[in-house]
């Protein structure tokens, strides 16, 4: 079978290689998944560069947390799944539900967990979730990280989004567009930002109510608050330190900033602006199996289709990485196997 590998000691995408190896076999309590599609996340860009948690990988590692396929074989004792079932891996292999906890387990696509960018992968029975019935493999492969992150940000925690709320999403990457779609399906008003007027026109076609070009409107946080009639109820904050000041300006009284923030590392992170409004920041690090299940049910209920920007064959995985980090990105980049 084919598998992409991040070489031990990798500090460059040039250290990715495509190998041939034997098909693994599932042990007791495990399943063998025939992977049909994967998708890329920002995290996948920095692992081969040695910038992810733990630094440079110390062992050959198969990349990507997000993949979907069907069960090809089951190990002894597996009762909840059968050959042919359509499944996706869950990001944290041992986080079944509830709040974040120390026992969430390894995250797919980084040591010591396996990755999905290979024809077959062995995972524990509890480490997969059935796909949304309305999605194909490529669409479903967009959800394990970005989709569950967006769902957690909006629909979990103490302030789930409800009809009539206002949600601010930043940019047009995978998490932001999935959050946009979930929020609209929940009945919220959505404000979106981008530096590209062309991309802002595209998000309007997805149902966004208001758009802000943050290059021409540097104080976009205040503008979002104005558009929301005083402040937004939820900010899906993917920028990090570089955008947090504006998100604090945007959030309203008793609102919440769902902090995913990995894209920028420097900026004003003074939280005093939250204090005067009784607003809060909730840290988001993907989510649990239960969240994935609830997301899939919601997708089937509302007919949501993840925005897949471009699809590459497995042999062109390096091209997929390059496009995913480019300024042209709008939504998700997928790889088919």
ROGU-147399 format. One record per residue (C-alpha): residue number from 1; z, y, x; residue in one letter. Coordinates in Angstrom, 3 decimals, always signed. Example, Ala and Ser with C-alpha at 12.3 -4.5 7.8 and 13.67 -1.06 7.14 Angstrom:
(1, (+7.800, -4.500, +12.300), 'A')
(2, (+7.140, -1.060, +13.670), 'S')
This chain:
(1, (+0.000, +0.000, +0.000), 'X')
(2, (-0.379, +3.658, +0.982), 'X')
(3, (+2.536, +5.956, +1.745), 'X')
(4, (+2.832, +9.394, +3.256), 'X')
(5, (+5.539, +9.724, +5.893), 'X')
(6, (+7.359, +12.697, +7.392), 'X')
(7, (+7.771, +11.641, +11.030), 'X')
(8, (+11.257, +11.621, +12.486), 'X')
(9, (+11.866, +14.951, +14.217), 'X')
(10, (+9.201, +16.712, +12.145), 'X')
(11, (+8.986, +20.503, +12.362), 'X')
(12, (+5.472, +20.932, +10.949), 'X')
(13, (+3.307, +19.782, +8.072), 'X')
(14, (+1.058, +18.375, +10.807), 'X')
(15, (+3.752, +15.736, +11.305), 'X')
(16, (+2.891, +14.211, +7.917), 'X')
(17, (+0.889, +10.995, +8.205), 'X')
(18, (-0.655, +8.493, +5.809), 'X')
(19, (+0.398, +4.904, +6.553), 'X')
(20, (-0.398, +1.456, +5.212), 'X')
(21, (+2.546, -0.874, +4.609), 'X')
(22, (+3.626, -3.864, +2.527), 'X')
(23, (+4.563, -3.545, -1.135), 'X')
(24, (+8.373, -3.757, -1.390), 'X')
(25, (+10.135, -6.077, -3.816), 'X')
(26, (+13.020, -5.128, -6.116), 'X')
(27, (+16.432, -6.685, -5.552), 'X')
(28, (+19.152, -7.283, -8.145), 'X')
(29, (+19.545, -4.293, -10.444), 'X')
(30, (+16.371, -2.652, -9.085), 'X')
(31, (+12.873, -1.944, -10.376), 'X')
(32, (+9.518, -1.623, -8.637), 'X')
(33, (+7.601, +1.442, -9.845), 'X')
(34, (+3.824, +1.687, -9.447), 'X')
(35, (+3.538, +5.430, -8.836), 'X')
(36, (+0.574, +7.070, -10.588), 'X')
(37, (+1.215, +10.773, -9.960), 'X')
(38, (+3.551, +13.074, -8.024), 'X')
(39, (+4.169, +16.813, -7.964), 'X')
(40, (+5.281, +19.254, -5.301), 'X')
(41, (+8.269, +21.590, -5.282), 'X')
(42, (+9.326, +24.331, -2.855), 'X')
(43, (+11.899, +21.917, -1.425), 'X')
(44, (+9.079, +19.630, -0.335), 'X')
(45, (+7.633, +22.403, +1.837), 'X')
(46, (+10.779, +22.930, +3.889), 'X')
(47, (+11.829, +19.311, +4.487), 'X')
(48, (+8.949, +18.603, +6.954), 'X')
(49, (+9.680, +21.932, +8.657), 'X')
(50, (+13.273, +20.923, +9.347), 'X')
(51, (+14.733, +23.750, +7.227), 'X')
(52, (+16.262, +21.665, +4.435), 'X')
(53, (+19.905, +20.630, +4.163), 'X')
(54, (+20.770, +18.533, +7.178), 'X')
(55, (+18.054, +20.095, +9.290), 'X')
(56, (+15.288, +18.124, +10.986), 'X')
(57, (+14.861, +14.623, +9.540), 'X')
(58, (+16.168, +11.983, +11.925), 'X')
(59, (+14.146, +9.083, +10.505), 'X')
(60, (+10.665, +8.500, +9.121), 'X')
(61, (+10.884, +9.690, +5.510), 'X')
(62, (+8.591, +9.336, +2.495), 'X')
(63, (+8.446, +12.787, +0.828), 'X')
(64, (+8.555, +14.101, -2.747), 'X')
(65, (+11.245, +13.812, -5.396), 'X')
(66, (+8.862, +13.982, -8.348), 'X')
(67, (+6.775, +11.024, -9.389), 'X')
(68, (+5.821, +9.067, -12.506), 'X')
(69, (+4.320, +5.637, -13.048), 'X')
(70, (+4.996, +2.280, -14.658), 'X')
(71, (+7.321, -0.606, -13.947), 'X')
(72, (+5.478, -3.233, -11.895), 'X')
(73, (+8.378, -5.683, -11.436), 'X')
(74, (+12.082, -5.932, -12.211), 'X')
(75, (+14.884, -7.448, -10.196), 'X')
(76, (+17.535, -9.893, -11.302), 'X')
(77, (+19.866, -8.538, -13.958), 'X')
(78, (+17.646, -5.646, -15.114), 'X')
(79, (+17.932, -5.507, -18.908), 'X')
(80, (+16.925, -2.005, -20.039), 'X')
(81, (+13.412, -1.946, -18.556), 'X')
(82, (+10.401, -4.248, -18.529), 'X')
(83, (+7.045, -4.459, -16.772), 'X')
(84, (+4.675, -1.812, -18.124), 'X')
(85, (+7.329, +0.725, -19.155), 'X')
(86, (+6.332, +4.289, -18.207), 'X')
(87, (+9.057, +5.941, -16.124), 'X')
(88, (+9.855, +8.748, -13.696), 'X')
(89, (+12.468, +8.831, -10.989), 'X')
(90, (+15.494, +11.072, -11.491), 'X')
(91, (+16.211, +13.630, -8.772), 'X')
(92, (+19.847, +12.670, -8.080), 'X')
(93, (+19.984, +8.901, -8.243), 'X')
(94, (+23.629, +8.628, -9.353), 'X')
(95, (+24.115, +11.724, -11.558), 'X')
(96, (+24.019, +10.253, -15.036), 'X')
(97, (+25.382, +13.187, -17.072), 'X')
(98, (+28.052, +15.853, -17.290), 'X')
(99, (+28.660, +18.687, -14.824), 'X')
(100, (+27.822, +18.549, -11.104), 'X')
(101, (+30.176, +16.264, -9.194), 'X')
(102, (+30.653, +14.820, -5.687), 'X')
(103, (+29.192, +11.459, -6.752), 'X')
(104, (+25.705, +12.629, -7.746), 'X')
(105, (+24.137, +10.451, -5.070), 'X')
(106, (+21.145, +10.918, -2.825), 'X')
(107, (+18.210, +13.087, -3.921), 'X')
(108, (+14.750, +11.514, -3.800), 'X')
(109, (+12.373, +12.637, -1.072), 'X')
(110, (+14.947, +13.346, +1.660), 'X')
(111, (+17.099, +11.020, +3.781), 'X')
(112, (+18.685, +8.674, +2.933), 'X')
(113, (+16.804, +8.352, -0.373), 'X')
(114, (+13.244, +7.053, -0.780), 'X')
(115, (+10.410, +9.383, -1.726), 'X')
(116, (+7.746, +9.119, -4.400), 'X')
(117, (+4.560, +9.829, -2.410), 'X')
(118, (+3.606, +6.168, -2.076), 'X')
(119, (+1.862, +3.588, -4.231), 'X')
(120, (+5.051, +1.660, -4.965), 'X')
(121, (+8.743, +2.535, -4.730), 'X')
(122, (+11.909, +0.539, -5.412), 'X')
(123, (+14.621, +2.383, -7.337), 'X')
(124, (+17.839, +1.299, -9.046), 'X')
(125, (+17.545, +0.522, -12.761), 'X')
(126, (+19.693, +3.564, -13.547), 'X')
(127, (+17.577, +5.783, -11.252), 'X')
(128, (+14.622, +6.146, -13.626), 'X')
(129, (+14.067, +7.636, -17.068), 'X')
(130, (+11.392, +6.848, -19.689), 'X')
(131, (+8.587, +9.416, -19.862), 'X')
(132, (+8.058, +11.816, -22.735), 'X')
(133, (+5.671, +9.968, -25.038), 'X')
(134, (+3.310, +12.935, -25.379), 'X')
(135, (+2.690, +13.398, -21.639), 'X')
(136, (+0.340, +11.644, -19.248), 'X')
(137, (+1.483, +10.563, -15.790), 'X')
(138, (+0.368, +13.785, -14.091), 'X')
(139, (+2.162, +16.016, -16.600), 'X')
(140, (+5.287, +13.855, -16.530), 'X')
(141, (+5.370, +13.995, -12.729), 'X')
(142, (+6.017, +17.745, -12.991), 'X')
(143, (+9.433, +17.315, -14.604), 'X')
(144, (+12.022, +15.483, -12.433), 'X')
(145, (+12.875, +18.554, -10.317), 'X')
(146, (+11.237, +21.668, -11.804), 'X')
(147, (+11.465, +20.606, -15.441), 'X')
(148, (+15.066, +19.439, -15.305), 'X')
(149, (+15.993, +22.574, -13.339), 'X')
(150, (+14.461, +24.787, -16.034), 'X')
(151, (+16.156, +22.772, -18.784), 'X')
(152, (+19.548, +22.960, -17.052), 'X')
(153, (+19.168, +26.700, -16.542), 'X')
(154, (+18.378, +27.364, -20.190), 'X')
(155, (+19.913, +24.666, -22.356), 'X')
(156, (+22.981, +23.332, -20.542), 'X')
(157, (+26.239, +25.021, -19.581), 'X')
(158, (+28.325, +27.353, -21.750), 'X')
(159, (+25.447, +29.535, -23.043), 'X')
(160, (+22.475, +27.432, -24.239), 'X')
(161, (+19.521, +29.573, -25.235), 'X')
(162, (+19.085, +29.952, -28.988), 'X')
(163, (+16.606, +31.578, -31.322), 'X')
(164, (+16.721, +35.370, -31.013), 'X')
(165, (+17.892, +35.420, -27.396), 'X')
(166, (+15.911, +37.136, -24.643), 'X')
(167, (+15.056, +35.239, -21.448), 'X')
(168, (+13.729, +36.681, -18.173), 'X')
(169, (+11.671, +34.434, -15.888), 'X')
(170, (+10.653, +35.452, -12.370), 'X')
(171, (+7.179, +34.685, -11.082), 'X')
(172, (+4.734, +31.989, -12.136), 'X')
(173, (+5.807, +28.905, -10.195), 'X')
(174, (+6.618, +25.544, -11.739), 'X')
(175, (+10.245, +26.222, -12.726), 'X')
(176, (+9.460, +29.631, -14.207), 'X')
(177, (+6.529, +28.457, -16.340), 'X')
(178, (+8.430, +25.428, -17.625), 'X')
(179, (+11.381, +27.716, -18.435), 'X')
(180, (+8.987, +30.042, -20.254), 'X')
(181, (+7.699, +27.152, -22.387), 'X')
(182, (+11.168, +25.780, -23.154), 'X')
(183, (+12.541, +29.217, -24.047), 'X')
(184, (+9.626, +29.992, -26.395), 'X')
(185, (+10.013, +26.610, -28.091), 'X')
(186, (+13.724, +27.391, -28.590), 'X')
(187, (+12.808, +30.625, -30.380), 'X')
(188, (+13.639, +33.091, -27.600), 'X')
(189, (+11.828, +36.264, -26.608), 'X')
(190, (+10.525, +35.877, -23.041), 'X')
(191, (+9.911, +38.518, -20.360), 'X')
(192, (+7.982, +37.468, -17.246), 'X')
(193, (+7.472, +39.139, -13.874), 'X')
(194, (+4.715, +38.796, -11.281), 'X')
(195, (+3.009, +40.918, -8.643), 'X')
(196, (-0.382, +39.883, -10.056), 'X')
(197, (-1.824, +41.458, -13.194), 'X')
(198, (-4.183, +38.490, -13.457), 'X')
(199, (-1.250, +36.060, -13.560), 'X')
(200, (+0.540, +38.261, -16.091), 'X')
(201, (-2.484, +37.950, -18.360), 'X')
(202, (-2.280, +34.181, -17.975), 'X')
(203, (+1.390, +34.057, -18.949), 'X')
(204, (+0.601, +36.131, -22.027), 'X')
(205, (-1.681, +33.274, -23.075), 'X')
(206, (+1.380, +30.988, -22.856), 'X')
(207, (+3.217, +33.156, -25.373), 'X')
(208, (+5.205, +35.569, -23.207), 'X')
(209, (+6.341, +38.612, -25.181), 'X')
(210, (+6.622, +41.170, -22.357), 'X')
(211, (+5.353, +41.309, -18.763), 'X')
(212, (+6.369, +43.388, -15.747), 'X')
(213, (+4.456, +43.828, -12.504), 'X')
(214, (+7.299, +44.073, -10.006), 'X')
(215, (+5.130, +45.779, -7.390), 'X')
(216, (+4.231, +48.685, -9.643), 'X')
(217, (+7.706, +48.668, -11.255), 'X')
(218, (+10.169, +48.244, -8.351), 'X')
(219, (+13.196, +48.657, -10.645), 'X')
(220, (+12.034, +45.785, -12.803), 'X')
(221, (+15.587, +44.746, -13.660), 'X')
(222, (+16.220, +47.982, -15.521), 'X')
(223, (+12.822, +47.671, -17.214), 'X')
(224, (+13.645, +44.140, -18.381), 'X')
(225, (+16.964, +45.368, -19.763), 'X')
(226, (+15.146, +48.141, -21.622), 'X')
(227, (+12.604, +45.728, -23.082), 'X')
(228, (+15.473, +43.498, -24.225), 'X')
(229, (+17.184, +46.372, -26.010), 'X')
(230, (+20.026, +46.722, -23.493), 'X')
(231, (+20.031, +43.527, -21.434), 'X')
(232, (+18.665, +39.998, -21.381), 'X')
(233, (+20.741, +37.004, -22.419), 'X')
(234, (+19.524, +34.674, -19.674), 'X')
(235, (+17.820, +35.189, -16.324), 'X')
(236, (+16.143, +32.194, -14.684), 'X')
(237, (+16.710, +33.444, -11.142), 'X')
(238, (+14.448, +31.590, -8.713), 'X')
(239, (+14.178, +34.339, -6.112), 'X')
(240, (+17.624, +34.262, -4.547), 'X')
(241, (+19.221, +37.014, -2.510), 'X')
(242, (+16.104, +39.177, -2.495), 'X')
(243, (+15.918, +39.453, -6.294), 'X')
(244, (+19.527, +39.029, -7.396), 'X')
(245, (+20.270, +42.773, -7.476), 'X')
(246, (+17.489, +43.300, -10.005), 'X')
(247, (+18.568, +40.283, -12.048), 'X')
(248, (+22.087, +41.702, -12.260), 'X')
(249, (+20.574, +44.946, -13.532), 'X')
(250, (+18.577, +42.993, -16.116), 'X')
(251, (+21.313, +40.796, -17.567), 'X')
(252, (+23.146, +42.029, -20.631), 'X')
(253, (+26.745, +41.942, -21.794), 'X')
(254, (+28.124, +38.380, -21.718), 'X')
(255, (+24.735, +37.205, -20.402), 'X')
(256, (+24.124, +34.580, -17.745), 'X')
(257, (+22.083, +34.441, -14.559), 'X')
(258, (+21.054, +30.851, -13.865), 'X')
(259, (+20.892, +30.978, -10.070), 'X')
(260, (+18.333, +28.591, -8.610), 'X')
(261, (+17.444, +31.064, -5.876), 'X')
(262, (+15.789, +29.458, -2.868), 'X')
(263, (+12.754, +31.633, -2.202), 'X')
(264, (+14.340, +34.608, -0.431), 'X')
(265, (+17.418, +34.595, +1.778), 'X')
(266, (+18.131, +38.272, +2.411), 'X')
(267, (+19.074, +41.043, -0.002), 'X')
(268, (+21.893, +42.714, -1.931), 'X')
(269, (+24.151, +40.074, -3.508), 'X')
(270, (+27.013, +42.373, -4.537), 'X')
(271, (+28.271, +40.918, -7.861), 'X')
(272, (+30.133, +43.999, -9.115), 'X')
(273, (+27.394, +44.781, -11.620), 'X')
(274, (+28.296, +41.593, -13.476), 'X')
(275, (+31.943, +42.569, -13.857), 'X')
(276, (+31.283, +45.611, -16.019), 'X')
(277, (+29.206, +43.557, -18.470), 'X')
(278, (+31.280, +40.392, -18.559), 'X')
(279, (+28.181, +38.542, -17.373), 'X')
(280, (+28.178, +35.515, -15.094), 'X')
(281, (+26.198, +33.555, -12.525), 'X')
(282, (+25.889, +29.777, -12.904), 'X')
(283, (+24.590, +27.791, -9.961), 'X')
(284, (+21.765, +25.378, -10.790), 'X')
(285, (+20.845, +22.424, -8.581), 'X')
(286, (+18.351, +20.391, -10.639), 'X')
(287, (+20.311, +18.233, -13.110), 'X')
(288, (+21.327, +14.815, -14.395), 'X')
(289, (+19.615, +11.834, -15.996), 'X')
(290, (+21.018, +12.918, -19.349), 'X')
(291, (+19.381, +16.323, -18.921), 'X')
(292, (+16.057, +14.629, -18.129), 'X')
(293, (+16.351, +12.565, -21.303), 'X')
(294, (+17.139, +15.602, -23.435), 'X')
(295, (+14.260, +17.525, -21.851), 'X')
(296, (+11.816, +14.700, -22.633), 'X')
(297, (+12.963, +14.542, -26.256), 'X')
(298, (+12.541, +18.328, -26.560), 'X')
(299, (+9.041, +18.142, -25.037), 'X')
(300, (+7.995, +15.478, -27.534), 'X')
(301, (+9.514, +17.451, -30.403), 'X')
(302, (+7.755, +20.705, -29.514), 'X')
(303, (+4.522, +19.466, -27.929), 'X')
(304, (+5.112, +21.212, -24.595), 'X')
(305, (+2.512, +20.516, -21.899), 'X')
(306, (+3.490, +21.414, -18.307), 'X')
(307, (+1.037, +23.778, -16.619), 'X')
(308, (-0.752, +21.759, -13.928), 'X')
(309, (-2.635, +24.187, -11.695), 'X')
(310, (-4.479, +21.784, -9.378), 'X')
(311, (-4.603, +18.029, -8.834), 'X')
(312, (-5.340, +16.379, -5.476), 'X')
(313, (-5.928, +12.709, -4.584), 'X')
(314, (-3.342, +11.050, -2.359), 'X')
(315, (-5.666, +11.223, +0.652), 'X')
(316, (-5.672, +15.043, +0.327), 'X')
(317, (-1.889, +15.449, +0.182), 'X')
(318, (-1.888, +17.972, +3.039), 'X')
(319, (-4.309, +20.132, +1.021), 'X')
(320, (-1.896, +19.926, -1.908), 'X')
(321, (+0.929, +21.175, +0.310), 'X')
(322, (-1.251, +24.063, +1.518), 'X')
(323, (-2.237, +25.116, -1.976), 'X')
(324, (+1.302, +24.844, -3.325), 'X')
(325, (+2.468, +27.396, -0.739), 'X')
(326, (-0.445, +29.778, -1.371), 'X')
(327, (-0.462, +33.023, -3.324), 'X')
(328, (-2.834, +31.485, -5.870), 'X')
(329, (-0.247, +29.046, -7.251), 'X')
(330, (+0.229, +29.141, -11.039), 'X')
(331, (+2.472, +26.351, -12.267), 'X')
(332, (+2.527, +22.917, -10.661), 'X')
(333, (+0.470, +21.111, -8.035), 'X')
(334, (+0.050, +17.371, -8.556), 'X')
(335, (-1.114, +14.426, -6.472), 'X')
(336, (-2.618, +11.339, -8.097), 'X')
(337, (-2.385, +7.853, -6.648), 'X')
